[in-house]
Amino acid sequence: MHLLLIEDDIALCTTLQRSLVRASMRVDVCCDGAQALDAWNTLQPDVVLLDLSLPGKDGLDILAQARKAGLHTPVLILTARGTVGDRILGLNAGADDYLPKPFDLDELEARVRALHRRRAGPAGREVIDEWGAVGALRYDRDNGAVYHQHQVLDLTPRELALMGALMARPGHAVAKERLFEVVFPGEAQVQYEAIEVVVYRLRKKLLGTGATLMTLRGLGYLLKASV
């Protein structure tokens, strides 16, 4: 597997390159954002590891320009910008996965291999990702993001957890007790009714997406495509 690492931290580049080479990967490094797109075009790697804070050009700009130029290489963003908002910006710009720093090297290797498996089969054919779908919504089980018309929905971590549980069983009721365990794991101090607040906020964000979040008295909640 051929990787392009776009990162300006020399020490981190050295560490990552050594680790990934030991894992039988070829790794080329680009430390300057202004040169990154040319390197991407020239090398045609299997996977790109992209930092966001780069000299010369921001990582999000590089990614957006690459996608506009028709470069569909899977991209794993590596960055210290670890907020939900930053993750959404990266995914909307065309990233396939997001790994906040600091990260475990074994997890990095696993995510890289997963991206490569999902994109190319043994004959180089594109492989369709495993998605959950309800109406116009798509849930990527690998990165945990929910998409509407190729745009990532701006959801809080609790709302994402709720959507993941509902989209795992589209068209079927999920018990309120089960959803509470998923959304508030191990939080004994949280009132049981708090799940209703998360449902209320999520329902508002789903308006116009082609999906409806229904309350089934005595059964729980159900996510289904709008009629």
ABEGO torsion letter per residue (X at the ends): XBBBBBBABAAAAAAAAAAAAAAGBBBBBBABAAAAAAAAAAAGBABBBBBABBBGBBAAAAAAAAAAAGBABBBBBBBABABAAAAAAAAAAGBABBBBOBBBAAAAAAAAAAAAAAABBAAGBBBBBBBBBBEABBBBAAAGBBBBGGBBBBBBAAAAAAAAAAAABBGBBBBAAAAAAAABBGBAABBAAAAAAAAAAAAAAABGAGBBBBBBBGAEBBBBBBX
